[in-house]
Amino acid sequence: MNTVVAGAGGFIGHHLVKRLKAEGHWVRGVDIKHPEFEDSVADEFVIADLRDFESCLRSADGMDDVYQLAADMGGIGYITANHAFLTRNNTLINSHMLEAARVSRVKRYLYTSSACVYPSFLQAAEDVTPLREDEAIPADPEKGYGWEKLFAEQLTTYYHEECGLDVRIVRFHNIYGPLGVYDGGKEKAPAAICRKVALAEDGTGIEVWGDGEQTRSFCYIDDCIEGLRRIMESGYTKPVNLGTEELITVNQLVDAVCAAAGKRLLRNYDLSKPQGVRGRNSDNTVLNKIIGWQPETTIREGIWHTYRWIAEELDKRKC
């Protein structure tokens, strides 16, 4: 198969390229930047701005499969501070990639969405009910990023219904792991906490955004890639969650990172910082039904690998 990974310079896209190459695919990686931490193994890596339609056409040309992972995104601090430009950038990327896939007559198109599409009123309480795919409508997603993702899901569905494009729509639930951004403002909670713990002296403290009792499920990168490959092969064209059902608080996430580091640290809670929704978890009923599998890596196992990698990266900077 000739496959293009749009967003191959990013965390998930880079891991996906490695998996596809291991399976014997010919892979074209496309991104506005190269992978940050190691070289890509793609057969061809194209530096391109996918907000431009001609760049999307060149990316999709001659391809059988498209994995559309390219996005302007980051952690809660970044996405809550950049509603206008983030929404504009991603709307251009997604609309142009869909049209390029249609014009290029690609066989299959996978779009990676987000759990941010789910209504805020379902995620406001301490008592969290796992989110089902059919609950995204009536819509009340997160401002900016959530609305943009939900719109792109609908647009992808229209291309399926009206143009015959064979699509997959995957809703990520907090993907983390080695080779992900861990500083600079675009890092997500697991990486940010790993960095803070790695830099803190044993017995001191770290800053935690919010009161630490907000809840999430976190999906390890290896499980994410396995899920993407299985979903692509499934033939399922409606949105599907890809995440774990292991719900934890941010305080429990800090506990897991401290355990991996072998440190005891105090928490300094900052209630003024962005926190996102109060609680969010994935319902994997549909995922289990269509592929007979769900993510298996526990948070303690995944955090152990993630923390070790981030700590080693920080050590390299000292040299």
C-alpha positions as CSV (number, residue, x, y, z in Angstrom):
1,M,0.0,0.0,0.0
2,N,1.1,3.6,-0.7
3,T,0.2,5.5,2.3
4,V,0.6,9.2,3.3
5,V,0.7,10.3,6.9
6,A,-0.2,14.0,7.2
7,G,1.3,15.2,10.4
8,A,4.2,12.8,10.3
9,G,6.4,15.3,12.1
10,G,4.2,15.2,15.1
11,F,4.2,12.8,18.1
12,I,1.5,10.3,16.9
13,G,2.2,10.6,13.2
14,H,5.9,9.8,13.8
15,H,5.0,6.6,15.7
16,L,2.5,5.7,13.0
17,V,5.1,6.0,10.2
18,K,7.3,3.6,12.1
19,R,4.5,1.1,12.4
20,L,3.5,1.3,8.8
21,K,7.0,0.9,7.6
22,A,7.4,-2.2,9.9
23,E,4.3,-3.7,8.1
24,G,5.9,-3.1,4.7
25,H,4.0,-0.1,3.5
26,W,5.5,2.6,1.3
27,V,5.1,5.8,3.3
28,R,5.1,9.4,2.5
29,G,5.4,11.6,5.5
30,V,4.1,15.2,5.3
31,D,4.4,18.0,7.8
32,I,5.4,21.6,8.3
33,K,8.4,20.3,10.3
34,H,10.5,17.2,10.7
35,P,10.0,15.0,13.8
36,E,11.7,16.7,16.8
37,F,13.5,13.9,18.6
38,E,14.6,11.4,15.9
39,D,14.7,11.1,12.1
40,S,11.7,9.8,10.2
41,V,11.8,6.4,8.6
42,A,9.3,7.4,5.9
43,D,10.3,6.5,2.3
44,E,9.7,10.2,1.4
45,F,9.3,13.1,3.8
46,V,7.8,16.3,2.4
47,I,7.9,19.6,4.2
48,A,4.7,21.3,3.3
49,D,2.1,23.7,4.8
50,L,-1.2,21.7,4.5
51,R,-3.2,24.9,4.9
52,D,-2.4,25.3,1.2
53,F,-4.6,23.2,-1.2
54,E,-1.8,22.6,-3.7
55,S,0.4,21.1,-1.0
56,C,-2.5,18.8,0.0
57,L,-2.9,17.7,-3.6
58,R,0.8,16.8,-3.9
59,S,0.6,14.9,-0.6
60,A,-2.3,12.8,-1.7
61,D,-1.2,12.2,-5.2
62,G,-0.7,8.5,-6.0
63,M,-1.7,7.3,-2.5
64,D,-4.0,4.4,-1.5
65,D,-4.5,5.4,2.1
66,V,-4.5,8.8,3.9
67,Y,-4.0,9.2,7.6
68,Q,-5.0,12.8,8.3
69,L,-3.3,13.6,11.7
70,A,-2.0,17.1,10.8
71,A,-3.3,19.7,13.2
72,D,-2.4,22.9,15.1
73,M,-2.9,21.7,18.6
74,G,-1.3,21.3,22.1
75,G,-2.2,21.1,25.7
76,I,-5.0,22.9,27.6
77,G,-3.0,26.0,28.0
78,Y,-2.3,26.3,24.3
79,I,-5.8,25.5,22.9
80,T,-7.6,27.8,25.3
81,A,-5.3,30.7,24.3
82,N,-5.5,30.3,20.5
83,H,-9.2,29.8,19.5
84,A,-9.2,31.9,16.4
85,F,-5.9,30.9,14.6
86,L,-6.1,27.3,15.7
87,T,-9.6,26.9,14.4
88,R,-8.7,28.6,11.1
89,N,-5.6,26.6,10.6
90,N,-7.2,23.2,11.2
91,T,-10.3,24.0,9.2
92,L,-8.1,24.8,6.2
93,I,-6.0,21.7,6.7
94,N,-9.0,19.3,7.0
95,S,-11.1,20.8,4.2
96,H,-8.2,20.8,1.8
97,M,-7.0,17.3,2.7
98,L,-10.5,15.9,2.1
99,E,-10.8,17.5,-1.3
100,A,-7.3,16.4,-2.2
101,A,-8.2,12.8,-1.3
102,R,-11.4,13.0,-3.4
103,V,-9.5,14.5,-6.4
104,S,-6.7,11.9,-6.1
105,R,-9.1,9.0,-5.8
106,V,-7.5,7.6,-2.6
107,K,-9.0,4.3,-1.4
108,R,-9.3,5.1,2.3
109,Y,-9.2,8.2,4.4
110,L,-8.7,8.3,8.2
111,Y,-9.4,11.5,10.2
112,T,-8.2,11.8,13.8
113,S,-10.7,13.8,15.9
114,S,-10.8,14.4,19.6
115,A,-12.8,13.8,22.7
116,C,-13.1,17.6,22.9
117,V,-16.1,17.2,20.5
118,Y,-18.3,16.0,23.4
119,P,-20.8,18.3,25.1
120,S,-19.4,20.2,28.0
121,F,-22.6,19.6,30.0
122,L,-21.8,15.9,30.0
123,Q,-18.4,16.5,31.6
124,A,-19.1,19.0,34.3
125,A,-19.5,16.7,37.4
126,E,-17.3,14.7,39.6
127,D,-19.4,11.6,38.9
128,V,-18.2,10.8,35.3
129,T,-20.2,8.8,32.9
130,P,-18.1,7.4,30.0
131,L,-18.8,9.2,26.8
132,R,-20.6,7.3,23.9
133,E,-20.0,8.3,20.3
134,D,-23.7,9.1,19.8
135,E,-23.6,11.8,22.5
136,A,-21.6,14.3,20.5
137,I,-24.9,15.7,19.1
138,P,-26.7,17.9,20.3
139,A,-23.5,19.8,20.2
140,D,-21.8,21.8,22.9
141,P,-18.1,21.0,22.4
142,E,-15.1,22.8,23.8
143,K,-14.6,26.3,22.5
144,G,-12.4,26.5,19.4
145,Y,-10.6,23.2,19.1
146,G,-13.7,21.1,20.0
147,W,-16.0,23.0,17.5
148,E,-13.4,22.7,14.8
149,K,-13.0,18.9,15.3
150,L,-16.7,18.3,15.3
151,F,-17.1,20.4,12.1
152,A,-14.3,18.3,10.5
153,E,-16.1,15.1,11.5
154,Q,-19.2,16.3,9.8
155,L,-17.4,17.3,6.7
156,T,-15.6,14.0,6.5
157,T,-19.0,12.3,6.8
158,Y,-20.4,14.4,4.0
159,Y,-17.5,13.4,1.7
160,H,-18.3,9.8,2.5
161,E,-22.1,10.2,1.9
162,E,-21.9,12.4,-1.2
163,C,-18.5,11.6,-2.8
164,G,-18.1,7.9,-1.9
165,L,-14.9,8.5,0.0
166,D,-14.2,5.5,2.3
167,V,-13.6,7.2,5.7
168,R,-12.7,6.4,9.3
169,I,-13.2,8.9,12.1
170,V,-11.2,8.4,15.3
171,R,-11.8,10.3,18.5
172,F,-8.6,10.4,20.6
173,H,-8.7,10.4,24.3
174,N,-5.5,12.0,25.7
175,I,-2.6,10.2,23.9
176,Y,0.8,10.2,25.7
177,G,4.1,8.5,25.6
178,P,7.8,8.8,24.6
179,L,8.8,11.2,21.7
180,G,6.0,13.6,22.6
181,V,6.5,17.3,23.3
182,Y,7.2,17.9,27.0
183,D,7.8,21.6,27.2
184,G,7.4,24.9,25.4
185,G,3.7,25.3,26.0
186,K,2.2,22.7,23.7
187,E,2.8,19.7,26.0
188,K,-0.2,17.8,27.5
189,A,-0.7,16.9,31.2
190,P,1.2,13.6,31.4
191,A,4.3,15.1,29.7
192,A,4.1,18.3,31.7
193,I,3.9,16.5,35.0
194,C,6.7,14.2,34.0
195,R,8.9,17.2,33.2
196,K,8.0,18.9,36.5
197,V,8.7,15.8,38.6
198,A,12.0,15.1,36.8
199,L,13.3,18.6,37.4
200,A,12.1,18.8,41.1
201,E,14.4,17.8,44.0
202,D,13.0,15.0,46.2
203,G,11.0,16.5,49.0
204,T,10.2,19.8,47.3
205,G,7.0,20.6,45.4
206,I,5.5,21.0,41.9
207,E,2.8,23.2,40.5
208,V,-0.5,21.4,39.5
209,W,-3.1,23.2,37.5
210,G,-6.5,23.1,39.2
211,D,-7.3,21.2,42.4
212,G,-6.0,17.9,41.2
213,E,-9.4,16.2,41.3
214,Q,-10.4,16.7,37.7
215,T,-10.5,13.3,35.9
216,R,-9.3,11.9,32.6
217,S,-8.4,8.7,30.9
218,F,-5.0,8.6,29.2
219,C,-4.1,6.3,26.3
220,Y,-0.5,5.1,25.8
221,I,1.0,5.7,22.3
222,D,1.5,2.0,21.4
223,D,-2.1,1.3,22.1
224,C,-3.1,4.4,20.0
225,I,-1.1,3.1,17.0
226,E,-2.5,-0.4,17.3
227,G,-6.0,1.0,17.5
228,L,-5.5,3.2,14.4
229,R,-4.3,0.3,12.3
230,R,-7.2,-1.9,13.4
231,I,-9.8,0.8,12.8
232,M,-8.4,1.5,9.4
233,E,-8.8,-2.2,8.5
234,S,-12.3,-2.4,10.1
235,G,-14.4,-0.8,7.4
236,Y,-16.3,1.2,10.0
237,T,-17.1,4.7,8.8
238,K,-18.7,6.3,11.8
239,P,-16.9,8.1,14.7
240,V,-15.3,5.8,17.2
241,N,-13.5,6.5,20.5
242,L,-9.9,5.5,20.9
243,G,-8.8,5.7,24.6
244,T,-8.7,3.7,27.8
245,E,-11.5,3.3,30.3
246,E,-9.1,3.7,33.2
247,L,-10.4,6.9,34.8
248,I,-8.0,8.7,37.1
249,T,-7.7,12.1,38.8
250,V,-4.8,14.5,38.0
251,N,-3.6,13.8,41.6
252,Q,-3.4,10.1,40.8
253,L,-1.5,10.9,37.6
254,V,1.0,12.8,39.8
255,D,1.2,9.8,42.1
256,A,2.1,7.6,39.1
257,V,4.8,9.9,37.9
258,C,6.3,10.3,41.4
259,A,6.3,6.5,41.7
260,A,8.1,6.2,38.4
261,A,10.7,8.8,39.6
262,G,11.0,7.4,43.1
263,K,10.3,10.8,44.6
264,R,8.0,12.3,47.3
265,L,6.8,15.8,46.2
266,L,4.3,18.3,47.5
267,R,1.6,19.7,45.2
268,N,1.1,23.5,44.8
269,Y,-2.4,23.9,43.3
270,D,-3.0,26.8,41.0
271,L,-6.7,27.3,40.5
272,S,-6.2,30.3,38.1
273,K,-4.7,28.0,35.3
274,P,-6.9,26.4,32.5
275,Q,-8.3,23.0,33.6
276,G,-10.7,22.0,30.8
277,V,-13.8,20.0,31.6
278,R,-14.2,18.6,35.1
279,G,-14.3,14.9,34.1
280,R,-14.0,12.8,30.9
281,N,-13.8,9.1,30.2
282,S,-14.1,6.9,27.1
283,D,-16.8,4.4,26.5
284,N,-15.2,1.6,24.4
285,T,-18.3,-0.4,23.6
286,V,-18.2,0.5,19.9
287,L,-14.4,0.0,19.7
288,N,-14.8,-3.5,21.2
289,K,-17.6,-4.3,18.8
290,I,-15.9,-3.3,15.6
291,I,-12.3,-4.5,16.2
292,G,-12.6,-6.8,19.3
293,W,-9.9,-5.0,21.1
294,Q,-9.3,-2.0,23.4
295,P,-6.2,-0.3,24.8
296,E,-4.4,-2.5,27.3
297,T,-1.5,-0.4,28.8
298,T,-2.2,0.7,32.4
299,I,-1.4,4.3,33.4
300,R,1.4,3.2,35.7
301,E,3.1,1.1,33.0
302,G,2.7,3.8,30.3
303,I,3.9,6.6,32.7
304,W,6.9,4.6,33.7
305,H,8.1,4.5,30.1
306,T,7.2,8.1,29.4
307,Y,8.9,9.4,32.5
308,R,12.1,7.5,31.8
309,W,12.3,8.9,28.3
310,I,11.6,12.5,29.4
311,A,14.0,12.3,32.3
312,E,16.7,11.1,29.9
313,E,16.0,13.9,27.5
314,L,16.3,16.5,30.2
315,D,19.6,14.9,31.3
316,K,20.9,15.3,27.8
317,R,20.3,19.0,28.0
318,K,22.6,19.2,31.0
319,C,25.5,17.9,29.0
